[in-house]
């Protein structure tokens, strides 16, 4: 039995969970695209971060290093 899950041509390659976040790495069979989805367990908000084959595992392990930061984020932190 495989740990890989597939739905409609999208394969979940890896996932991990903490008290605050769920992180999963996905691959689309037809297009070959890779992305990481991060879900905040408390708010339910999700973020999708596109990845390349050369850095997909790094994006999965450190998604916030690849998350774009907007001006709004700086205003909220101030």
Residue pairs with C-beta under 8 A, 6 or more apart in sequence:
4 11
4 12
4 13
5 11
5 12
6 12
6 29
9 28
9 29
9 30
10 26
10 27
10 28
10 29
11 26
11 27
11 28
11 29
12 24
12 25
12 26
13 25
13 26
13 27
13 56
14 24
14 25
14 57
14 60
15 22
15 23
15 24
15 25
16 22
16 23
16 24
16 60
17 23
19 41
20 40
20 41
20 42
21 38
21 39
21 40
21 41
22 38
22 39
22 41
23 36
23 37
23 38
23 39
23 60
23 63
24 36
24 37
25 34
25 35
25 36
25 51
25 56
25 57
25 59
25 60
26 34
26 35
26 36
26 37
27 33
27 34
28 34
33 50
34 50
34 51
34 52
34 53
34 56
35 48
35 49
35 50
35 51
36 48
36 49
36 51
36 56
36 59
36 60
36 63
36 66
37 46
37 47
37 48
37 49
38 46
38 47
38 49
38 63
38 64
38 67
39 45
39 46
40 46
47 63
47 67
49 59
49 63
49 66
49 67
51 59
51 60
51 66
55 66
58 65
58 66
59 66
